[in-house]
């Protein structure tokens, strides 16, 4: 009897055929207590990716030098690889098993290389689905909306994106500064989606989804969190206080009043990535002093470590355990804080004054949910919309994702939401229910033989020097060249999935492993005595010894 083990959805470079034999106990005798099987496991990088990318698969193509195939594999799940290669905080690398050996594979850098190459080469996405005849409205052109529109279009639906901004991109355009995400890169990836037939209607506000549902068969709302949280700070009449989101949007829109309004001494109140972006932007606009005030310590700062490090390199000063007590003219009164036993900041009653021309508030963002207010069945709690397991609101046919639903707020999560929503919407439009595939067991390092992997230092992306970059909006982090990207891709250990190394074929003392073709094997259990050498010598841990059937 021959069984073919199907790869978990997008996790295996090769198909592996297992010849399990017949009447195993009779043919092998009682002396075999266990036997080997090939097993397809879930790489930890894949499991960690909020966008659901099949990272191991596209790395396999990349290390073969088949860059277009690698890019197309990314595009199965993520339509913005060049963008993500710049703004994603790559938690996949934190999960990477190689990090326990030497250094994690530079997944994010390779993704950027592939995304940039696709733009340079002009690679396009091929649509193969037949038109469904269904029309879907996507409200919001941020990462979640763009992802949903892309995937819905691939599934054959007619998609319209309506957005209040002058240009599409949402907070990727109006919240992330161009020194982190060049606008030419963002525009190129959005243009590719438009060329698929997605219609973008900018400067268009959607006030009522009930009205939209009369025109469309389904609506996906992804308006993002573009409103700064309103926190009242006691201030005198002459004080200059502005919101970080408004500031960053004003810079993108070319508001000439931003620079003189900020002045030379700028204080940013907050500890997230938006606060860091605001402080770094102020420096680029000519501020001689740009200071971040945060109520807690650095280790509790929600901003990403790399962003904080880059800010410090650019001369941004950090004031930990500090809160704003009062603002009056050119002086900010700061109260010192201390952390209690639970890590929460508590006032100390100690104050000091800090000279500042302006105060920028960066204490979080909220979503404008007015388009859903009053809609029967829709529940809004704590500023977010409740959705079902299918990402549908309480209103039939109206779905929601991204920052406006309970979830971590970042670009990668939003892109994953858009993809999932598209699958749920597609199934609903066809009168079905989308059921995600079962998740396989995660491949852990203890199953692998790491001595097969030689020392190979992680390739480092160059950065502009702090002093040089602080005076302009040039991109800070540079990409890998082809040689470095290829080297980096080849550092992948293919955790948990066969990559055709021939080790099992070569080490079996009984010739029980039959090589069908490169990367495809089967066990002949008539010869296998269950010694386990194949499993011990499998570099990627794709062979498991299981108890013998009796």
N, C-alpha and C positions, 0 to 999 in steps of 0.2 A: 504494500500500500504506500502511495506517495502523497504527502501533504505539502501544499505550498503555503508558507506563512506570509500573509500580506503585511506590508509595511504599515505601521501606524501612520495616520494621515500625514504624509510629508516628512517622515523621519528617517527613511532608509535609502541609501544610494543604490542598493542592489536588491534583487529578489533572491531569496535563499530557499532552496528546495530541500526538504528533509525526507530521506528515505527511512521510514520507521520500521520497515520490515514486517513480518507476520509471525505470529506465535513466538514472540520474543523469548519467553522463558525457555521454551523447548530448544530454540536454535542457539542460545548463548550459554545455557547451563546456569546452575544456581550460583556459580562463582562470580557473576557480575551483579553488584549491589546497586549500582547507579549507572546512568548513561548520559552522554552529552546531547544537548540540543542547542541549536542556534536561537537566539532571542533578540528581538528588536526592542531596545529600551529608549526612553526619552532623554535626550541630552539635557543637562541642567540649564544650558544657555537658552534652549528652546522653551523650557518650562518657565523660565524667568521673564521672557520677553512679553511685555504687556500688549504689544501689537500682534503677537502670535506668529512671529516669523519662524520659518524653518531654517534656522541659522546654520545648523550643521550641513544641510543639503547645499545651500548656496556657497558655503565655504569650500565644500568638496569640488564644486564646479570652478570656483575661483582658483584653487590651488592647482587645478589642471590647466589654468590659463584660459578657460572658456568663460570670459567675463560677461558676455551677453547672456549666456545661459544662467549665470549666477545672478545677474540683474533681473532677469525674468522670473527667477525663483523668488526673489525678494518681492517683486511686484505682485505675486500671488496674494500677498497679505498686506503689503505696505506700498502705497503709491508715491511716497515722498522720501526715497532713500537718501538723496543728496541733502535734503533738509534734515532728516533724522541723523545723518552722519555728522551733523553739526550741533544739534540742540538736544539730542537724546542723552540722558545721563547714564546710559548703558549699564543697567543693573545685570544684564547678561554676563558682563565681564566679572562682576562680583561673584556670580554663581559658577563661573568657569572652573572646571576641575584643574586646569593647568595652573591656576593661581596657587594651588597647593604644592605644585612641583617647582616652578620658578616664578613666572609672571603670567597673568591671564592673556589669552589671545586678544589682540587689538581688534575686536569685532567691529566696533564703531568706526574705526579708521578705515577698515576695508569696505564697509558699507558706503562710506563717503566717497571712496575712490571709485566704486562701481556706479554710484549715483552720478558723480561728476562725469564719468566716462560716457554714460548713457546720454547726458546732455550734449557733450562734445560730438558724439557719434550720431546723434539724432535718432536714437532707437525709439520706436513707437510701440504702443500696446495694441495687440490684435484682438478685436471683438469677434467672438464666434457664436454667441448665443443668438437665437432667433428673437426678433422683437416680440415682447409680451403684450403690447397694446396697453400697458398700464403706465400711468403718469404719477411720479412721486415728486413732492416738493421737499427740498432740504432748506431749512431755515438756519442760516449761519454758514460762513465760508471759512471757518477755522479748521484745524486739523481733523476734528471729528466729522464736520460737515463735508469736507473734501474727500475724506476716506469713504464715507457712506455714498456720496455721489459717484465716485469712481467704481465702487463695487456694484452698486445698483445698475450702473450703465453696463458693466461687464455681464450682468445677469439678464440684460435685454430690456430693461425698463427705460422709459423716457424721463430724464431727470432735469429739474430746474432748481437752481440754487439762488435764493434771494438773501441779500445781505445789506445791512445798513451802511457799511463802509464804502468809501470811494473805490477801493481796490480789494480783491479777495485775499484771504490769508488770515483774517481774524487777528488774534493776539500774536501769531507768528510774525505778522507784519507790523502791528501797532503796539506790541508789547516787548518783543525781542529786538534789541538794537542790531543795526546792520553790521557791527563789528563781530557779532556772533553768527548772524545769518544774512549774508549778502542778498540783496533784493533780486539780483539777476538770477540767482539759483532758485529762489522761491517762485519767481515769475515763470521760469522755464518748466518747473514741475506742475504748476497750475495750468499752464498753457497746454501741456500734454493731456490733461484731463479734459480741457475744453475741446481739444481736437477729437476726442472720442464722441463728441456730440452733447456733452453736458452744457446746458445753457446757464450763464451767470447773469443775474440781474442785480447790479450794484446800486447803491443809494436807494434801496427799496426796503421799506419797513413792513413787517408782517405784524399786524396788530391783533388779529383774531384767527385762530386755527379753524374755527367753525366755518368761517368764510372760505378759507383755503381748502377745506375738505369738500366744498361744492365744486371745486375746479380740479382737484387731484384725487387719486385713489388712495393715497397714503401720504402722511407728513412726518418727516423726521426733524425734530427741533434740536438744534445744537448751537445755541446762541452764545455759549461761552460765559466766562466771568470777566466782564470788561468794565465793571463799575467798582471803583475803590470804596472800601468800607468807610463809612462816615463815623469818625471818632472825634468827639468834641474835646478840644484842647483850649483851656483858658488863654485868651490872647488879646492884646491891645489892638486898637484900631489901625495902627500903622504896620502891623505884622504881615509878612508875606508868607502865606501858607498855601500849599498846593498839593494835589494828589499825584502820586507817582504814575498811575496809569494815564492820567490826563497829560502829565509832563512828557512821558514817552510817546504818546500818541501825537502830541504837538510837535515833537522833534521830527517824527516821521512825516507829518503833514506839512512841514516846513514853516511852522509858526515862528515868525521873527521876534515875537515878544518873549519867547521862552528864555533866551539867554540873558537879556537885561533884567528879567523878573527874578531869575535865580541869584544873580549877583556873583561876587567873588568867594563868599564863604557860605557853603551849602551844608545843611545838616539833613540827613535822611533818617527817618524814624521807622525801624522795622528790621526784621532778620531773615526775610525770604529772598528768593532769587530776584524778585522785582525790586526790592530795596537795593540789592547789589547793582543791578542794571541801572537804576536811577543814579546812584552815586558815581558809577563809572561814566555814565553819560554826562553828568554835570561836569566832571573833570574834563571831558572832551570838548565841552562847550565853553571852557575857559575858566572854570572855578579854580582858584589857587588852593583852596581848602575844601575837601569833600569828606565829610565825616558820617559814619553810620552809627547810630545809637541803637542799642538792643538791650532788652530787659534782662536777658539771661546771659549765659556764658557761650563761648564759641562752640563747644561740643554739643550744645542744645540748639544751635542755630539751624533752621530748616533749609537755608541756602546750601547749595551744593559746594563741597569742599574746593573743587577746582575753580569755581567762580570767586569764592572768597580769596583764594590764593592769588588769582590773577588781579583782583582788586587791590590787594596789599602791594603787589609788585608795581602797580600803577600809582601808588602813593595815597590810596584811600586809607583814612584812619578809622580805627574801630574803637568804640567806647562800649565796653561790656557792662552789664549790670547797671544800666542807666535808663531812666524814663523821663519823658518831658512833663514838667510840672506847670510851666507857664511860658508864654511867648510875648514879648513886648518890644516892638521896634527891632533893633539889631541885637537883642539879647535873648537867649533861651535859658530858662532856669531848669536845671536838671536835678532830679532826686536820685541818689544812689540806692541800689536795691541789693538784696541778698537772697540767696535761695534757701528755702526751708527744707525740711527732711524729705519732702516729696518732690523737690526740684522746682517748686513754684516760686517766682520772685515776690519778695515782700519788701515794703517800703522801710527805709531806715531812719527817715527824718533828717538825713544829711543832704544839704543842697549845695550846688555850685552853679556859677554862671558861665555860659559859653557864647562867645560872640558869633553871630550868624546873620547873613543877609536874608536868608530864606529857610523855611522848613518844608521838607517834602515828606508827606505821609505815605507809608508803604506798609499798611497793616492788614493786607489781604484784599481780595476782590469778591464781588458778588455778581450773580446773573440777573439780568432784566427778564423777569418771568411774566410780564404783563400780558403777553400773547396767550397765556394759559389761564390767567386769572378768570374765575367765573365759569370756566368750562366744566360742564357736568362730568363728574367722575374723576377729574384730575385732582390729586392731592399734593399740596405743597407744604413742606415742613422744614423749618430751619434753613430756608433759602434754597432748598433743592427739591426736585420733583421725584415723587415715588414712581417707580416703574416695576413691571413684573419681570419674571425670569426671561421673558422674550423681549425685554426693553420697551414694552408698550405701556403707555400711561393708562389711567382709568378710562380714557376716551378711546373707543374702538378706532383703530386706524391711525392713531397719533402716537408716535414713538419719541423717545428722548435719549440723549447721551452726552458724553463729554462733561464739561464742568458743571452742567446744570442738574446732574444726578449725583447721588452719593458715591464718590470715588476719589482717588488721588488725582490731583489736578496737575497734569503735565501733558506735553505733546504726544508722547508715546502711548499713554493710556487712552487719550482721546482718539488717536488713530485706530487703536484696537476696538474702541467702542463703535466707531463708524463702520468697521468691517463686520462686527457682530450684528449690529443693527440692520445692515444691508441683508444679511442672511435671514434674519428673523422677518424683516419686511417682505422679502422675496417669497418666503414660505407662506406668510399670511395672505399675500396677494394671490397665491396659487391655491388657497384653501387647505394648506398643510401646516405642519409645525416643524420647525427646524430643531433637530436634536444634535447637539455637539458630539463628536466622537469621544469614546472613552480615552482617558489619559493613561498611557503606559507607565510602568515603574521607571523612576528616574535613575539614570546611570550614575553610580557613585564611584569615587576614585578607588575604593578598596577592591573593586572588581578588576582593576586594570593593572597592567604591567608597565609601569612608567619608564623602566630602564631602557625600553625600546626607543624612547624619545630623547634624542640628543639635546644637549644644552643649546638653546636658541634664544638669545635675548630679544625681548619685545622691541619692535621698531617704534621710535619716539617721533611724534609729530613736532615739527619746529613751531616756535611761537615768536612773534615779534617781541622785541625787548620792551619791558614795561614803560620806560621813559619815552621811548619812540612812539609806542602805540597810544599813549594817554592823550596825545594831542590831535588824534584824527580817528576816523571811523573805519580805517582799513581792517580787514579781517585779521583777528588775532592768531588763531590756530590755523596752520597750514596743513595741507593734505599730504598723504604718502605718494611717492612716485611709484611707477609700475613695479620696479624691482623690489621695493620695500613692501608693497602690498602683497605681492606674490609670496615673498618670504614669510610674511605674517600669516597669510592664509594657510601655509603649510605647517604652521605650528599647531594647528587644530589636531587633537588626539582622537577625533571621531568617537567620542565616548558612547559606548553601548551599542554601536552599530558597525557591522562588518564593512571594511573598506577594501577587501580583496588583497590582503598582504601575503597570503599563502602560508602563514605560519602553521595553521592547523594541518594543512596538507603536508607540510614539510616535516613536522615533528612527530606525527602519528607513527608509532612503532609497528603497527599492524596493518598499515595501508587501508585503514577504515574510512578515511576521508577521500571522497571522490571529487575531483575538480571538473565541473561541467564546462565552465568557461571562465575567463577572468572575472573574479568577484562573485562567482556562483558555485556553491559546493553542496554536497549531500553526504550524510553518514551512511555507511553500510554497516548496519548493526550485526550482521552475520559475522563480521570480523572484529568489531569493537569489543574490547574486554573491560571497558569502563575505567581505564587507568587515570583519566582526567588530565593527561599531559596537554591535550589540545586546549582545554579551558585555562590551564595554568599559563600557557604561553600565548594566549590571545591578548594582543596589546590593548584592545579597546573594550574587553569584557563582554563580548557578544556571544560567548558560549557559557551555558549553565549546566551543571551536573544535577540531574534530578533522580530521585529514587527509582529503581527498576520496577517495572510493572510485573506482577506475578499472576 
